[in-house]
Amino acid sequence: MNMQSLLNLMHLCFPLILLILGCVVGKITEWNHYKMIKKREEEWLTVPALTAKTYSGELPVQRSEIAVGSVVVSVDHFKRLFMNIRRIFGGEVCSYSPLIDRGRREALLRMKESCPEANMFLNCRLQTSTISNGKGKSTGCVEVIAYSTALHLRK
Amino acid sequence: MVITNVETVPGQSIIEHYGLVQGSTIRAKHMGKDIMASFKNIIGGELKGYTQLLIEAREEAVDRMEKQAEELGANAVVNVRISTSSVAQGAAEILAYGTAVRVD
């Protein structure tokens, strides 16, 4: 009987432990990731990524190529629970926005890092698509693609 | 082969249009990666296995598009768009399309 109640307790505790683990580790990784993103963004500050389609500078263009960066991000268990609670009342889902924001900035940085010698990125486009919606037991994740035309200018 | 996502190749002029070229591929995630991803899903964050998978798929799609453009005799593809869609649960389609042109 004692064994049975212990088992029941474990059964109850297991999702809770996962939830707490998800919350704590998720927060730490998020914090670390933001720190890294900010550092890299400062490094790439001198290379602009524009949404303009034409280049109107004086320097002649030496070469152009396509630059792509992508990332797949998923939400943690805690955020999913938060989302479910939020769905009752409606309104902005604050727990999801930092995740997508992280994904976008990471994708943009990867795009820039794929062409380290470029002087400028033209016609930059960001695109988000759902890989799986996270219903039932499947993992909910989204892919963010950033792509643009990298210009190499003759100095 | 020059690939850009603006209407022209900057610094060069287009002399001939060959029309639309496209390349696509559908990739499924393999079981091991799927299990790893579901573990990773507890703490959230980037799923490196899927990112790698989609990068490979995109390269394949762009390669197929390039091949099609080469067959037409083009030396550049302009105005390229890339899109992802999930066809079935656990499989993603990557489509790359653009206009094949000849530049001087």
Interface residues (C-beta under 8 A of the other chain):
Chain A: L18 L21 G22 V25 G26 T29 E30 H33 K53 T54 Y55 P60 V61 Q62 S64 E65 I66 V68 S70 V71 V72 V73 S74 V75 D76 H77 K79 L99 G103 E106 L122 N123 R125 Q127 S129 T130 I131 S132 K137 S138 T139 G140 C141 E143 I145 Y147 S148 T149 L151
Chain B: V2 I3 T4 N5 V6 E7 T8 V9 P10 G11 A37 S38 K40 N41 I42 I43 G44 G45 E46 L47 Y50 T51 L54 I55 R58 V62 V80 R81 I82 S83 T84 S85 S86 Q89 G90 A92
